[in-house]
């Protein structure tokens, strides 16, 4: 089975989330999932949205994810603080739309550094 990661700004549809994993989770009577991942505002958020649209309850600990996407095109147009504020609003809007979304911990503003 082939899987793709959506590009920034694309949405993962419920149809993409459904499949072998969703079928397996349902076969085990699992209806609540906790997701962590790489970029909080792209990969993680898109996965959470798709799973919520598929009817799963979702939990996310945003502090476990990388907040700032260092390759994001929006970095050129806004400060890290503005990006973090906009991302926080997106998560809160998603939580209002989907009551099954539990945010365990909010994100702490930190950049990913390479040594």
GIKAFEN-V674503 format. One line per field, one symbol per residue. ss: DSSP state (2 for helix, 1 for strand, 0 for the rest). burial: 1 if it has 16 or more other C-alpha atoms within 10 Angstrom, else 0. Layout:
# GIKAFEN-V674503
ss = ???
burial = ???
This chain:
# GIKAFEN-V674503
ss = 0000000000000222200222222220000111100012222222222222200011111222010000002222000222222222222222222000111110000000000
burial = 0000000000110100100001000000000100111011111111111111110111111111111110000000000100110011001001000100101000100000000
